[in-house]
Amino acid sequence: MHRLKRGGGRGYHSRLEPFVDFIREQRQRRRTWKEIAESLRSEKGCAATLQGVHQFYRRFVLRSRKPHWETQSPPTPETVERKSVLPSTPQERTFRRPAADDLTLNNPLIV
């Protein structure tokens, strides 16, 4: 018997989709995935594990067409303008040579 293909149902949507901007903001603040998952649970009422948040966000970044700040390579030394800063030389100090009569050369009898 031949089975008919069906068109399927609604496309799958993650429960994390409404919080993409929140996750992006937290990542830009250098929060860990664990901290983001905990804040989603406490602030937004969306229970998710740190692995779930990480996998969802990575897939979201790969699917988006815009370049993402985390995936862009850091600037190379050739593209960064550097101004050379030369160390300043210290001011000359005058050296006062002590008088030979004032010197005591480890002789305990001479004070």
ABEGO torsion letter per residue (X at the ends): XBBBBBAEBBBBBBAAAAAAAAAAAAAAAGBBAAAAAAAAAAAAGBBBBAAAAAAAAAAAAAABABBBAAABBBBBAAABBBBBBBBBBBBBBBBBBBBAAABBBGBAABX
